[in-house]
Amino acid sequence: MADSARSTDCGQSERFGSRLIMAGDSERRVIEAGPDRTVRLETREGGAAGYRHDFYRRGVTIQVYVQAGRVVRVCRMRD
């Protein structure tokens, strides 16, 4: 069980090269940073709840959560 566990650290900001993405920034800034994957998030009823943009870095996946066009959370997950 320990080998399948992932360490997650959620915060308000993350640096992508010279760019700093923070909670409250527009989704456009996230897209300009070039995510490796974008996932549409849904409510239990199937309606749109926002997007998650994933960035893959060496040993870490950075997930940027967007609702209503604004960044609400940034999480780092160790692979």
Residue pairs with C-beta under 8 A, 6 or more apart in sequence:
6 77
6 78
6 79
7 77
7 78
8 75
8 76
8 77
9 75
9 76
9 77
10 73
10 74
10 75
10 76
11 74
11 75
11 76
12 22
12 23
12 73
12 74
13 20
13 21
13 22
13 23
13 74
14 20
14 21
14 62
14 64
14 74
14 76
15 21
16 33
16 55
16 62
17 33
19 29
19 32
19 33
21 29
21 30
21 33
21 64
21 71
21 74
22 71
22 74
23 70
23 71
23 72
23 73
23 74
24 70
24 71
25 70
25 71
26 69
26 70
26 71
27 51
27 66
27 69
27 70
27 71
29 71
30 53
30 64
30 66
30 71
31 53
33 55
34 55
35 53
35 54
35 55
35 64
36 54
36 55
36 56
37 53
37 54
37 56
38 51
38 52
38 53
38 54
39 51
39 52
39 53
39 54
40 48
40 50
40 51
41 48
41 49
41 50
41 51
41 52
41 65
42 48
42 49
43 49
49 67
50 65
50 66
50 67
50 68
50 72
51 65
51 66
52 63
52 64
52 65
52 66
53 63
53 64
53 66
54 61
54 62
54 63
54 64
55 61
55 62
55 63
55 64
56 62
59 78
59 79
60 76
60 77
60 78
60 79
61 76
61 77
61 79
62 74
62 75
62 76
62 77
63 74
63 75
63 76
63 77
64 71
64 73
64 74
65 71
65 72
65 73
65 74
65 75
66 72
